Amino acid sequence: MRLRDAIEMLADSDVAALGPTTWADLGCGTGTFTLALADLLAPGSVIHAIDRDGWALRKIPSMHKMVRITTYRDDFTKMWPFTNLDGILMANSLHYVNDQATFIRACEPRMTSPHRFLIVEYDTHEASRWLPYPVAQTRLTALFTAAGYSSIRMLRSRSSVYRRAQLYAALVTA
């Protein structure tokens, strides 16, 4: 996905209105959505980007649009070296988490209130090697509603070049 496409997916999140904030991008890959989020955040914000792929992390700059980006080579499903997050971005990564409900609860102590998640996922129930635990929109709604989140707002969707399923973006807030 191109950067401008990723920015469009997250554009309706209104994260800039929050002022300078601190976010984590869990499973950031080469940083397409990391940079998209940085484009939308207020100047002075910080993004902690984590992924197991060191080669991919080297493609992410340390600063983008007056937002500082710090990269970490690690498994995002383990404990991270950062806390006091205003939000968590998971772009095509929640579908790698087997026990998603437990994972969401494990994220919460590392976040300030209200808890915010920006999610980008495939709208499908079909599992595959690259999508082991799918998070269709209906699954996302049920998952976060059961976890006590009061707002699940679908932002945008678009066709995926890899699958027949649509990609969607959602902002989830407790």
TIKE-163285 format. One record per residue (C-alpha): x, y, z. Coordinates in steps of 0.02 Angstrom, whole numbers. Each point is the difference from the previous one (the first is absolute). Layout:
% residues N
NODE_px_py_pz
NODE_X_Y_Z
...
This chain:
% residues 174
NODE_px_py_pz
NODE_0_0_0
NODE_61_174_-40
NODE_19_128_139
NODE_-138_112_-67
NODE_-120_-149_-1
NODE_44_-39_182
NODE_-27_183_47
NODE_-172_-6_-81
NODE_-44_-156_99
NODE_35_89_165
NODE_-53_176_-50
NODE_-166_3_91
NODE_78_-48_168
NODE_23_184_50
NODE_155_-43_104
NODE_78_172_-31
NODE_-138_78_105
NODE_71_-90_152
NODE_157_108_-4
NODE_173_-77_22
NODE_-23_-183_46
NODE_99_-161_19
NODE_-47_-153_-103
NODE_64_-175_-32
NODE_-6_-84_-169
NODE_-2_-186_39
NODE_63_-107_-143
NODE_52_152_-102
NODE_92_-89_-141
NODE_84_126_-116
NODE_-99_142_78
NODE_-131_46_-129
NODE_-134_24_132
NODE_127_68_124
NODE_35_143_-120
NODE_-186_19_-39
NODE_-35_21_185
NODE_145_122_16
NODE_-76_101_-143
NODE_-162_17_99
NODE_67_28_177
NODE_33_171_75
NODE_181_62_-6
NODE_97_-55_153
NODE_-82_-171_5
NODE_98_-162_19
NODE_-24_-171_-80
NODE_82_-159_68
NODE_8_-121_-148
NODE_33_-184_38
NODE_28_-147_-115
NODE_105_-160_-4
NODE_74_42_-170
NODE_156_106_24
NODE_18_26_-189
NODE_-175_73_-9
NODE_31_113_150
NODE_152_79_-85
NODE_-118_73_-131
NODE_-90_106_131
NODE_72_176_28
NODE_24_65_177
NODE_-101_157_-38
NODE_-148_32_-116
NODE_-105_159_-8
NODE_67_58_171
NODE_-47_-166_80
NODE_141_-101_81
NODE_3_-185_-43
NODE_97_-125_105
NODE_17_-178_-65
NODE_16_-160_99
NODE_46_-172_-65
NODE_-107_-120_99
NODE_-159_-104_0
NODE_-145_119_31
NODE_-100_-136_87
NODE_126_5_144
NODE_21_142_124
NODE_68_160_-78
NODE_126_124_70
NODE_-122_148_-9
NODE_-154_56_99
NODE_-116_150_20
NODE_-72_-23_-174
NODE_-142_109_-61
NODE_-38_-127_-135
NODE_51_-161_-86
NODE_3_-26_-188
NODE_-15_-178_-63
NODE_2_-1_-189
NODE_-12_-178_-66
NODE_70_-71_161
NODE_-145_-44_116
NODE_-35_-150_-112
NODE_165_-76_59
NODE_-58_-4_182
NODE_-83_-164_50
NODE_-85_59_161
NODE_-52_174_-53
NODE_-110_37_151
NODE_142_-38_122
NODE_120_102_-106
NODE_-115_153_3
NODE_-12_-12_189
NODE_190_-15_12
NODE_20_162_-100
NODE_-112_103_114
NODE_120_24_149
NODE_125_77_-121
NODE_-127_129_-60
NODE_-70_161_70
NODE_-188_27_7
NODE_-98_-3_-109
NODE_75_-154_-85
NODE_10_21_-189
NODE_36_-128_-134
NODE_18_36_-186
NODE_-28_-165_-89
NODE_27_-43_-183
NODE_-54_-176_-46
NODE_-74_-109_-136
NODE_-188_-17_4
NODE_-3_-189_-11
NODE_-31_-152_108
NODE_111_-112_-109
NODE_165_-47_81
NODE_158_-28_-100
NODE_187_-16_28
NODE_15_191_-6
NODE_-162_31_93
NODE_-5_-132_137
NODE_-130_83_115
NODE_-110_111_-109
NODE_-83_155_71
NODE_-149_40_-111
NODE_-97_157_48
NODE_-131_-103_91
NODE_137_-90_98
NODE_85_167_43
NODE_-164_71_64
NODE_-37_-153_107
NODE_178_-8_66
NODE_11_180_57
NODE_-181_10_60
NODE_32_-150_113
NODE_158_88_64
NODE_-105_150_53
NODE_40_123_-140
NODE_-139_125_-29
NODE_42_65_-173
NODE_45_-101_-154
NODE_0_114_-150
NODE_36_-65_-174
NODE_106_127_-92
NODE_30_-57_-178
NODE_18_-155_-106
NODE_86_-42_-163
NODE_40_-148_-110
NODE_154_-99_41
NODE_127_-48_-132
NODE_38_-164_90
NODE_-172_-69_41
NODE_-177_10_-60
NODE_-54_66_171
NODE_-11_187_30
NODE_121_85_119
NODE_-85_108_130
NODE_59_126_130
NODE_-85_27_167
NODE_25_113_150
NODE_-44_-87_163
NODE_-13_99_163
NODE_-41_-53_178
